[in-house]
Amino acid sequence: MFKKVLIANRGEIALRIHRACREMGIKTVAVHSLADSSAMHVRLADESVCIGPAPSKASYLNIPSIISAALVTGADAIHPGMGFLSENAEFAAIVEAHGMTFIGPTPEHIHIMGDKVKAKETAISLGIPVVPGSKGAVETEEEALAVARDVGFPVLIKAASGGGGKGMKVAHFEGELKDALHLAKAEADANFGNSQVYIEKYLSAPRHIEIQVLADGFGNAIHLGERDCSIQRRHQKVWEEAFSPVITPEQRAKLGKIVTDAMGQMKYRGVGTIEFLYENGEFYFIEMNTRLQVEHPITEMITGLDLVEEQIRIAAGAHLQYKQEDITFKGHAIECRINAEHPETFVPSPGKIGYYHAPGGVGVRVDSALYSGYNIPPHYDSLISKLIVYGRTRQEALMRLSRALDEYIIDGVETTLPLHKKLVKSADIIGGNYDVHWLEKMLNMS
């Protein structure tokens, strides 16, 4: 087992990783920018190293600084967390080249699944159902038109290296295709340095369903059920549930077997999430995230597993300690992403936290690095807290969530807590009647 792990991230996920390491008897090294010198994970880690000024490019994306910090402190492994360098194949390779372990998949698997075109081709070869569309990247207007006519309008043009809705445009009919193609390519190039795009059939009212997998690199893989992440704004998840209100146990078992067979065949290593669109009883692969997900706590709540601990064990060379039949699912869990944003305009609201009180009680978990007096810097993602609740039934989870939201106090900055208080009382949410477009329609009407 590792003796010392450097955590190449910040905020609540860095604190989450630190806690898992400490419970495993592993020392931690926190890296931080100048803006994060007073962050909670920095205060609690065994050692800390400043790796640069506030901008991410100069700190959390600065590979030489992170590698230097790991070498100076004698870390034998690096956990990338999520975001930043967590799905950077080059970073993973550099870590390994310096004699340390990257706590995550192999650089090869990160590279394959990080390119949406290659990921789709790989999914097809592994027997995973995909959205109808182009077989690879689309370069010209003529190619785009041929694919669109084949699958039928509307179509979705997506960046091959995309994420978070960037480089993604919809063409509802032929007259929109040309402009949508060029806009998507330009946006993809500006955001990812890669102008390649591909085309998929645009589904009108799908749900976003993802399967959590765990694999050891030796051909053993299990799934930990699905998460419903359909409540989204601008392709960013806002509210997640495990299980989905609309997926049957039979569908769960069937889809779970498809993805675990695929991961075993790939000899995938670590945690991973296979994301699907679900419409009219059919699942369509959209992408794979080769890292820990923001919403991993709801899977932990219904399975009793610690996914970060499992990541670390597998990275250290251990075989998977569970078989699929060992995994039992109990109850229902919901996660609300709390952002430092105005709850109606969604304008970021950095600043100093005044009074802070987190909710508690049976079945309530808060993953956050906030504390009274902490200053939220303006340089990073606005996610500041994850409120997770567990109930024996979905109804119990919803009631518990409503109570926990009423208890949660974050003074000094605007947050999206008021939005979640509206969501938990929505008849559509209570009834489980929503899709990926539901939240934006609701916000436009309010």
C-alpha positions, 0 to 999 in steps of 0.5 A, a space after each residue: 500500500 502507498 505511504 504518501 499520496 499527493 492530492 492534485 486537486 482542490 476544494 471538497 474533492 481534495 478533502 474527500 480524498 484526504 479523508 479516505 487516505 487518513 482512514 487507510 493510514 496513508 499520509 497526504 500532501 496537499 498542493 495549492 495555489 496562492 488563492 487556496 493557501 487557507 483551504 481546508 484540505 491544505 490545513 488538514 493534510 500532513 504536508 502542503 506545497 504551493 504550486 503557483 499563483 491563482 489561475 488554474 493554468 499556473 497551478 492546478 494545471 501546471 504539470 511540472 510544478 505538481 510533479 516537483 511537489 510530489 518528488 520533493 515530498 516523497 509521494 509514491 502516488 498522485 490522486 488527480 481527483 476530478 476536473 483539472 488533470 484527472 483525464 489528462 493522459 499525458 499527465 498520467 504517463 508523466 506520473 508513471 515515468 517518474 516512478 510514481 503511481 497514477 491513481 486512475 486508469 492507464 494513460 491509454 484508456 484515458 486517451 481512448 475514452 477522452 476522445 469522443 469519436 474514439 470512445 464511440 468506436 470503442 463502445 461499438 466494438 465492445 457491444 455497447 449501444 450507441 446513439 445513431 450518427 457518424 462513424 467518426 469525425 465529420 470534416 466537411 459540410 457535405 459529410 455532415 449533410 449526408 450523415 444528418 439525412 441518414 439519421 434524420 433531423 434534428 441532429 446534435 453536433 458535438 466536439 470530439 474532445 468536448 465536455 460541459 456543453 462546449 462545442 455542442 450545437 443542434 441543427 433542427 433542419 438542413 438550413 441550420 446545419 452549415 452554421 451549426 457545424 462551423 460554430 461547433 468546430 470553432 468552439 471546440 477548437 477554442 476550448 479544447 485545441 481540437 476542432 474535430 466534431 461528430 454528429 449524433 441523432 438529437 433525442 427530444 426528451 431523453 434522461 441522462 443515465 450513467 452506470 458506475 463501474 469498478 474494475 481492477 485491470 486484471 479483467 475483473 469488473 462490477 457495476 454499482 448501479 445507475 445514477 439519474 443525472 437528468 436535472 441539468 442546466 446548460 449540460 451541467 448536472 444540478 441534481 442526481 439520484 440513485 436509483 433512477 425513478 424510471 429504470 427497472 431492476 431488469 434493465 439495471 441488470 442487463 445494462 450493468 452486464 453489458 458495461 462490466 463485460 466491456 470493462 473486463 474485456 478492456 482490462 480497465 483499471 479503477 473507477 469509471 462511469 459509462 454515460 447514456 441517454 435513455 429514451 423510449 426504453 432504449 439506452 444510447 452510449 454518449 461517453 465514458 468518464 475515466 475518473 471519480 464523478 462529482 456524484 459518486 457519494 449517492 452510489 456510496 450511500 446505496 452500496 456501502 462502498 467507499 469508492 475512493 478507497 477502492 480506487 486507491 486499493 486497485 491503483 496499489 495493485 490489488 485485485 477487485 475484492 467483490 464479485 457482482 453478487 456481493 453487491 447489494 443495493 439498499 434504499 435511495 440517495 439524492 445529491 444536490 450540487 450547491 454552487 456559489 451562484 445567484 439562484 436565478 441569474 446563476 452569476 458566480 458569487 465568490 466572497 467571504 463566508 459568514 455564518 456557516 451551518 451544515 445540516 445533519 441527522 440520520 441519512 444526511 451527508 455534506 461533502 464540502 470544504 467550507 467553513 466560517 470565514 473562508 474566502 471563496 476565490 473567483 478563479 475556479 468552479 463555483 461548486 462549493 458543497 454537495 448535500 447528499 441524503 439517503 432514505 429507505 425509500 425515494 419518498 423518505 429521501 425527498 422528505 429528508 432532503 427538504 428538511 436538510 435544505 431548510 437547515 443548511 445556512 451559508 451566509 456571505 455569498 449567494 448560493 443555489 440553495 433556494 433553487 434546490 428548495 424549489 426543486 424538492 417541492 416540484 410535483 414533477 420531481 416528486 413524481 420522477 417526471 423529468 428529462 434533460 430539458 426539464 430544468 431549463 424549461 422550468 427556469 424559462 417559465 419562472 
